[in-house]
């Protein structure tokens, strides 16, 4: 995730988007809300910045002084570390802190947003009055008083990794570099990186919403290039989550990720060119769930459906997938990269059934979409930082396990592709069409995995592909904790997962030639 650390954003003027604050216009309406979300306060902003409840009430009053229907404040304090080892040397090392407050005002069909990186009362009031310019009408009075209750903790980290000694983090990335190079002499280039952060947030709403959270995040990655006189190939692996530094001293060590990255690179050196044409495709468990996330998950976010730009618009209650498919978004899984105690609007996250036995059950919503669409709030309002407006986003999205044995799934394929890892891809939300590149894939011939292949791309339509799922394995796996999802210029950490599944007749793009039903290099 790319973060801007410590930038200056004065609020001396108003424009559509820029360093002078933001006013954004949307053709939507927002009925007034009256529910109360309350969690246990860790009081970070009260203790470190001297914020008081009286201050918060004053900021909210300024935000709805021009007659807005709803306003909220999003305080954020982010500390982060980033390390990169290349050519067995530390090429970059950085530590940073950013802090700021975003103010949102919703009035009828319009939304105003302004932010500041100066947490002094004068600047926050300026931001609140700037955002309030979107509204026009009699001033309103926000709810007062905040009820406290014990909050859940999905990531009870005693010592956040961002507070650990940087020498220990350097040791981790150096170990990753050494392990990848030791795997095989054909590994010629290695890059090992580490990043962590601790995000403290405070969300206050004019409807009585109050939520605080302290969100750790850490990730270790190793990538490498293998070379021979005739060929070169890449491999990469990594993992992490909302964990402490000691996570990388257990099973998921730097050596674990380094060996996996090197294995992938060496494997690809001898891979054959992928065939082209329509054939059965088997997706392996875990990270291949990124295809589900992109080709289906985004189309189930409520804002796309509210604007009628999703291929799933108007299909709630209808069959959109094979009866073997049940798709879940779950922000409540302990330690997972996509999990949150509360979303960025102060709502508790939850487990949401999106598709059940092939039937579309609902969408992922934030406060705005829930009100406009008359649906429940699923706690999926997320944002990249205080500089950004919240929107519906996925957390950890996966397909539930089925009843089929993964070996039986492979044995059922006479000739096809077994894709176990993916690189990049593209998706058109409006029609669900996608193109994904498999970074690790194999031929399946007469029910057996045979040669590794390279250059395979999967081409299809998200809603159509789900109807072609004929077998679902009993081996659900989640990814290692590497996902970052981009939408409308905002990046947020997410998780994906899937069991082994069989898709009947999917278009595979490749450069290999077919001869008498076989594949030629």
C-alpha positions in Angstrom: 0.0 0.0 0.0 1.3 3.4 -0.9 0.8 6.0 1.8 1.6 9.7 1.9 3.4 10.5 5.1 3.5 13.9 6.7 2.3 15.9 3.7 1.0 19.5 4.1 -2.6 20.1 3.1 -3.7 23.6 4.1 -7.4 24.3 4.0 -7.3 27.8 2.7 -9.5 27.3 -0.3 -12.0 24.8 -1.8 -11.7 23.0 -5.1 -12.9 19.7 -6.6 -9.7 17.9 -5.5 -6.4 19.2 -4.4 -4.1 20.3 -1.6 -6.5 23.0 -0.5 -9.1 20.6 0.7 -11.8 18.7 -1.1 -15.5 19.2 -1.9 -17.0 16.3 -3.7 -20.4 16.2 -5.2 -22.5 13.1 -5.7 -26.1 12.7 -7.0 -27.3 10.7 -4.0 -29.6 11.3 -1.0 -29.0 10.4 2.7 -31.9 10.2 5.1 -31.0 11.2 8.7 -29.7 8.4 10.9 -30.3 7.9 14.6 -28.5 4.7 15.7 -25.6 4.7 18.1 -22.4 2.7 17.6 -20.2 2.6 20.6 -17.0 0.8 21.5 -14.5 0.9 24.3 -12.2 3.9 24.0 -8.5 3.5 23.9 -8.3 7.3 24.2 -5.3 7.7 21.9 -6.4 11.1 20.5 -7.7 12.3 23.9 -4.3 11.5 25.5 -1.9 12.5 22.7 -3.7 15.5 21.2 -5.8 16.7 24.1 -9.1 16.2 22.3 -12.1 16.5 24.5 -15.7 15.5 24.0 -16.6 19.2 24.0 -14.2 19.7 21.1 -15.8 16.8 19.1 -19.3 18.2 19.6 -18.1 21.6 18.5 -16.5 20.2 15.3 -19.7 18.3 14.5 -21.8 21.3 15.1 -19.7 23.3 12.7 -19.9 20.5 10.1 -23.8 20.6 10.1 -24.1 24.3 10.7 -25.3 24.9 7.1 -28.0 22.2 7.4 -26.3 18.9 6.5 -28.2 15.7 7.2 -25.2 13.9 8.7 -21.6 14.6 9.4 -18.7 12.5 10.7 -15.0 13.1 11.8 -12.3 10.6 11.0 -9.1 11.1 13.0 -6.0 9.0 12.0 -2.5 8.6 13.3 -0.3 6.3 11.2 3.3 5.2 12.1 5.0 3.0 9.6 8.3 1.2 8.6 9.6 0.1 5.2 12.7 -1.8 4.4 14.1 -3.1 1.0 17.1 -5.4 0.5 18.4 -5.7 -3.1 21.7 -7.2 -4.2 22.2 -8.3 -0.6 22.3 -4.7 0.6 19.8 -2.6 2.4 18.8 -0.2 -0.4 16.2 1.7 1.4 14.9 2.1 5.0 12.3 4.5 6.1 10.1 5.2 9.1 7.3 7.8 9.1 4.4 9.3 10.9 1.3 11.0 9.5 -1.7 12.3 11.2 -4.8 14.1 10.1 -8.6 14.5 10.3 -11.2 14.1 7.5 -14.6 15.7 7.8 -17.6 14.5 5.8 -20.9 16.2 5.4 -23.9 14.6 3.6 -26.8 16.8 2.6 -29.6 15.3 0.5 -27.9 14.1 -2.7 -24.6 15.7 -2.1 -21.4 14.9 -0.1 -18.8 17.3 1.0 -15.4 16.2 2.2 -12.4 18.2 3.6 -9.3 17.2 5.5 -6.3 18.6 7.3 -3.0 17.3 8.6 -3.0 19.8 11.4 -5.0 18.5 14.4 -5.3 21.9 16.1 -8.8 22.9 16.9 -8.7 25.9 14.5 -7.7 23.8 11.5 -10.3 21.0 12.3 -13.0 23.7 12.6 -11.9 25.1 9.3 -12.1 21.7 7.7 -15.6 21.2 9.2 -16.8 24.5 7.9 -15.3 23.8 4.5 -17.1 20.5 4.2 -20.3 22.2 5.4 -20.4 24.4 2.3 -22.0 21.5 0.5 -25.2 22.0 2.5 -27.7 24.8 2.5 -30.5 25.1 5.2 -31.1 25.6 8.9 -28.3 24.5 11.2 -28.9 21.2 12.9 -27.8 19.9 16.3 -25.7 16.7 16.5 -26.4 14.0 19.1 -24.4 14.4 22.3 -23.1 11.9 24.8 -21.1 8.8 24.0 -22.0 5.4 25.5 -19.0 3.1 26.3 -18.9 -0.6 26.1 -16.2 -3.3 25.9 -14.9 -3.7 22.3 -13.9 -6.9 20.7 -10.2 -7.4 19.7 -9.5 -9.3 16.6 -5.8 -8.5 16.8 -4.6 -8.3 20.4 -1.0 -7.4 19.7 1.0 -6.6 22.9 4.0 -5.0 21.1 3.0 -3.8 17.6 5.7 -4.6 15.0 6.1 -0.9 14.2 7.5 -0.4 17.8 10.0 -3.3 17.5 13.7 -2.6 17.0 14.5 -1.9 13.4 17.6 -4.1 13.6 15.3 -7.1 14.1 13.4 -6.2 10.9 16.6 -5.8 8.9 17.6 -9.2 10.1 14.4 -10.7 8.7 14.8 -9.2 5.2 18.5 -10.2 5.1 17.5 -13.8 6.0 15.0 -13.8 3.2 17.6 -12.7 0.7 20.1 -15.3 1.9 17.6 -18.2 1.8 16.5 -17.4 -1.7 20.1 -17.2 -3.0 20.9 -20.5 -1.3 18.0 -22.4 -2.9 19.6 -22.8 -6.3 22.6 -21.3 -8.1 20.3 -20.3 -10.9 18.7 -17.7 -8.6 20.6 -14.6 -9.8 18.5 -11.6 -8.4 16.7 -11.3 -5.1 14.7 -8.5 -3.6 13.4 -8.9 0.0 11.1 -6.3 1.6 9.3 -5.7 4.9 6.6 -3.2 5.8 4.6 -2.5 8.9 2.3 0.1 10.3 0.1 0.9 13.3 -3.0 2.9 12.5 -4.9 4.6 15.3 -8.3 5.9 14.3 -11.2 7.7 16.0 -14.6 8.0 14.2 -17.3 10.4 15.5 -20.7 10.9 13.9 -23.5 13.4 14.3 -25.8 10.4 14.9 -23.9 9.4 18.1 -21.4 7.1 16.4 -18.2 6.8 18.4 -15.5 4.3 17.7 -11.8 4.0 18.3 -9.4 1.3 17.1 -5.7 0.6 16.9 -4.9 -1.5 13.8 -1.5 -3.2 13.4 -0.4 -4.5 10.0 2.8 -6.3 8.9 4.0 -8.0 5.7 7.2 -9.7 4.4 7.9 -10.3 0.7 10.6 -12.0 -1.3 10.9 -11.9 -5.1 13.6 -13.4 -7.2 14.7 -14.0 -10.8 16.2 -17.3 -12.0 18.4 -17.3 -15.1 20.1 -19.7 -17.5 21.8 -19.0 -20.8 18.5 -19.5 -22.6 15.9 -18.3 -20.3 14.9 -16.3 -17.2 11.9 -16.5 -14.9 10.4 -14.8 -11.9 8.9 -16.0 -8.6 7.5 -14.2 -5.6 6.0 -15.0 -2.2 5.1 -13.2 1.0 2.7 -13.0 3.9 1.6 -11.4 7.1 -1.5 -9.9 8.6 -2.6 -7.9 11.6 0.2 -9.5 13.6 3.3 -8.7 15.7 6.9 -9.1 14.5 7.1 -12.6 16.2 4.7 -13.9 13.6 7.7 -14.1 11.2 9.7 -16.3 13.8 7.1 -19.1 13.7 6.0 -21.2 10.7 6.0 -18.2 8.3 9.7 -17.3 8.5 11.6 -15.4 5.9 13.1 -18.7 4.8 9.6 -20.1 4.1 8.7 -17.2 1.8 12.2 -17.2 0.2 12.1 -20.9 -0.7 8.6 -20.5 -2.2 9.6 -17.6 -4.3 12.8 -19.4 -5.5 10.8 -22.6 -6.2 8.4 -20.7 -8.5 11.2 -19.0 -10.4 13.1 -22.3 -11.0 9.9 -24.1 -12.0 9.2 -21.5 -14.7 12.6 -21.9 -16.3 11.5 -25.2 -17.8 7.8 -24.4 -18.3 6.2 -24.9 -21.7 4.1 -22.4 -23.5 0.5 -22.5 -22.5 -2.1 -23.8 -25.0 -4.9 -21.6 -26.3 -8.6 -22.4 -26.5 -11.6 -23.4 -24.5 -10.9 -26.1 -21.9 -11.7 -27.1 -18.3 -9.8 -25.1 -15.7 -9.1 -26.1 -12.1 -8.2 -23.4 -9.6 -6.0 -24.3 -6.7 -6.8 -23.3 -3.1 -5.8 -20.0 -1.5 -4.5 -17.1 -3.5 -6.5 -18.0 -6.7 -9.4 -16.6 -4.8 -8.1 -13.2 -6.1 -10.1 -14.1 -9.3 -13.2 -14.4 -7.2 -12.4 -11.1 -5.5 -11.9 -9.2 -8.7 -14.4 -10.8 -11.1 -17.3 -11.2 -8.7 -16.6 -9.4 -5.4 -16.3 -5.8 -6.7 -19.6 -6.3 -8.6 -21.2 -7.0 -5.2 -20.2 -3.7 -3.6 -23.3 -1.7 -3.0 -22.2 1.6 -4.6 -21.8 0.0 -8.0 -25.3 -1.5 -7.7 -26.8 1.7 -6.4 -25.5 3.4 -9.5 -26.6 0.4 -11.6 -23.2 -0.1 -13.1 -22.7 -3.7 -11.8 -23.4 -6.9 -13.7 -25.2 -8.0 -10.5 -27.6 -5.0 -10.3 -31.2 -6.1 -9.5 -30.4 -9.8 -9.1 -30.9 -10.2 -5.3 -32.8 -13.4 -4.8 -31.9 -14.8 -8.2 -29.5 -17.5 -9.2 -26.1 -16.1 -10.2 -23.9 -19.1 -9.6 -23.8 -22.9 -9.5 -25.6 -24.3 -6.4 -22.2 -25.5 -5.2 -21.1 -21.8 -4.7 -21.4 -19.9 -1.4 -19.4 -16.7 -1.2 -18.7 -14.9 2.0 -17.1 -11.6 3.0 -15.9 -11.7 6.6 -14.2 -8.8 8.4 -14.2 -10.6 11.8 -11.4 -13.2 11.3 -8.7 -12.9 13.9 -5.3 -11.7 12.8 -6.3 -11.6 9.1 -5.0 -8.8 6.8 -8.5 -7.8 5.7 -10.1 -7.9 9.2 -11.1 -4.9 11.3 -12.7 -4.4 14.7 -14.7 -1.5 13.2 -14.8 -0.1 9.7 -13.8 3.4 8.8 -17.3 4.7 9.6 -17.3 3.3 13.1 -19.5 0.3 12.4 -18.5 -3.2 13.7 -17.5 -5.5 10.9 -19.4 -8.7 10.3 -19.7 -11.9 8.3 -21.9 -11.3 5.3 -23.3 -14.0 3.0 -23.2 -12.6 -0.5 -24.1 -15.8 -2.5 -25.7 -18.8 -0.9 -25.9 -22.1 -2.9 -25.8 -20.0 -6.0 -28.5 -17.4 -5.0 -27.5 -13.8 -4.6 -28.3 -12.7 -1.1 -27.1 -9.1 -0.9 -24.4 -6.5 -1.3 -21.6 -5.0 0.7 -22.6 -1.7 2.1 -21.5 1.4 3.9 -23.7 4.0 5.7 -24.6 5.9 2.6 -25.4 2.9 0.4 -27.4 1.3 3.2 -29.6 4.3 3.7 -30.1 5.0 0.0 -30.9 1.4 -0.9 -32.9 0.6 2.2 -30.6 -2.3 3.3 -28.6 -3.2 6.3 -25.2 -1.8 6.9 -22.7 -4.6 6.6 -19.8 -2.6 8.1 -17.8 -2.4 4.9 -17.2 1.4 4.7 -13.5 1.7 4.2 -10.9 4.3 3.1 -7.2 4.5 2.5 -6.5 7.3 4.8 -8.0 10.5 6.4 -7.5 12.1 2.9 -10.1 9.9 1.4 -13.9 9.5 1.5 -15.2 6.1 2.6 -16.9 3.7 0.2 -18.0 0.0 0.2 -15.0 -2.3 0.1 -14.3 -6.0 0.7 -12.5 -7.3 3.8 -11.7 -11.1 3.6 -13.7 -12.6 0.7 -13.8 -16.3 0.0 -15.9 -19.3 -1.3 -16.9 -21.9 1.3 -15.5 -25.4 1.0 -17.5 -28.0 -0.7 -17.7 -31.8 -0.6 -15.4 -32.9 -3.4 -12.0 -34.4 -2.9 -9.3 -32.2 -4.7 -7.8 -35.3 -6.2 -11.2 -36.3 -7.6 -11.5 -32.9 -9.2 -8.2 -33.3 -11.0 -9.0 -36.8 -12.1 -12.2 -35.6 -13.6 -10.4 -33.5 -16.2 -9.3 -35.2 -19.4 -7.4 -32.1 -20.7 -7.2 -28.8 -19.1 -5.3 -26.3 -16.9 -4.5 -26.4 -13.2 -3.8 -22.8 -12.1 -2.4 -22.4 -8.6 -1.0 -18.9 -8.6 -1.9 -15.6 -10.2 -0.2 -12.4 -11.1 -2.0 -9.4 -12.6 -5.4 -9.1 -14.1 -8.1 -6.7 -15.4 -11.9 -6.6 -14.7 -14.7 -4.6 -16.2 -17.2 -4.1 -13.3 -20.1 -3.2 -15.7 -20.1 -6.6 -17.4 -17.9 -8.8 -15.3 -15.4 -9.6 -18.1 -11.9 -10.4 -16.8 -8.5 -11.3 -18.0 -6.1 -12.9 -15.5 -2.5 -14.1 -15.9 -1.5 -17.3 -14.2 2.0 -17.1 -12.7 2.1 -20.8 -11.9 0.0 -23.3 -13.8 0.2 -26.9 -15.1 -1.3 -29.0 -17.8 -3.8 -31.7 -16.7 -3.9 -34.6 -19.1 -6.0 -37.7 -18.5 -6.6 -36.7 -14.9 -2.9 -36.2 -14.1 -0.9 -33.0 -13.5 1.9 -33.1 -16.1 4.1 -30.2 -17.4 4.3 -26.7 -15.9 3.2 -24.1 -18.4 3.8 -20.3 -18.8 2.0 -17.5 -20.4 -1.5 -18.8 -19.5 -4.3 -16.2 -19.2 -7.8 -16.9 -18.2 -10.5 -15.0 -20.0 -14.1 -14.9 -19.0 -17.1 -13.3 -17.4 -17.4 -13.3 -13.6 -21.2 -14.0 -13.3 -21.0 -16.6 -16.1 -17.9 -18.3 -14.7 -19.7 -19.0 -11.4 -22.5 -20.8 -13.2 -19.8 -23.1 -14.7 -18.4 -24.3 -11.4 -19.1 -28.0 -11.4 -17.0 -29.2 -8.4 -15.9 -27.5 -5.2 -13.2 -29.0 -3.0 -13.2 -29.6 0.7 -9.8 -27.8 1.1 -10.6 -24.1 1.6 -7.5 -22.0 2.1 -7.0 -18.3 2.7 -4.1 -16.4 1.1 -0.9 -15.8 3.1 -1.8 -12.2 3.8 -0.5 -10.2 0.8 -3.6 -8.7 -0.8 -4.0 -4.9 -1.4 -7.1 -3.9 -3.3 -7.4 -0.8 -5.4 -10.6 1.1 -6.2 -11.2 4.7 -7.3 -7.6 5.5 -6.5 -7.8 4.1 -2.9 -5.8 1.1 -1.7 -6.8 -1.0 1.3 -5.6 -4.4 2.7 -7.8 -7.4 2.0 -7.8 -11.2 2.2 -9.0 -13.7 -0.4 -9.6 -17.5 -0.3 -11.0 -20.4 -2.2 -11.0 -24.2 -2.2 -10.0 -26.2 -5.2 -12.7 -25.7 -7.8 -13.4 -26.9 -11.3 -14.7 -24.5 -14.0 -16.2 -26.2 -17.1 -15.0 -24.7 -20.4 -13.2 -21.5 -19.7 -11.2 -19.6 -22.4 -7.5 -19.9 -22.0 -5.2 -17.6 -23.8 -1.7 -18.9 -24.6 1.0 -19.1 -27.2 1.3 -22.8 -27.5 0.0 -24.8 -30.5 -2.3 -27.8 -30.3 -1.6 -30.9 -32.3 -3.9 -34.0 -32.4 -5.4 -33.1 -29.1 -2.0 -32.7 -27.4 0.1 -29.7 -26.6 3.3 -28.7 -28.3 5.9 -26.3 -27.1 
